[in-house]
Structures are given as structure tokens and as C-alpha cells.
Amino acid sequence: MAVELERGRPKLEIARRRNLHLRLTDFEFEKISKIAEKKNLTKTEAILQGIDLLIAHKPKRYKSFAKNP
């Protein structure tokens, strides 16, 4: 009996199905890259943490942006 191997990326509880394309200057791209590398994060994780910091700084303004369930 053959064992079926799982292939591809591991499944996430909340799959990321949306894409966002940004146009950045070289300087902006380097800032994101350096911060992500320094904090041992992906660029996506670094950007998402930055968004969370903005929301935490002005919670009343962004109360409709609740965390993912």
C-alpha cells in the first residue's frame, strides 16, 4: 500500500488568499527589508506589525479593525 505524501506549503488556519502589490522607492524598500531582517521577520510580517502599531496608537479611530478571529 502506497503512502500518500503531502505536498506544497503547510496549511494555515487562516489562509492568506489576497495579494497586495506596492510601488516603493528604493529607500522605502530598503527600510522594510532592513527592519524585517533585523527583527527576523518576513517583509509581510514587518508591514503587518507596523499596521498593528498604528491601530494601537489610535485605538478609538480604528476600533472597527478588530483582530482576526
C-alpha positions, 0 to 999 in steps of 0.5 A: 500500500502506497503512502500518500505524501503531502505536498506544497506549503503547510496549511494555515488556519487562516489562509492568506488568499489576497495579494497586495502589490506596492510601488516603493522607492528604493529607500522605502524598500530598503527600510522594510527589508532592513527592519524585517531582517533585523527583527527576523521577520518576513517583509509581510510580517514587518508591514503587518506589525507596523499596521498593528502599531498604528491601530494601537496608537489610535485605538478609538479611530480604528476600533472597527479593525478588530483582530482576526478571529 
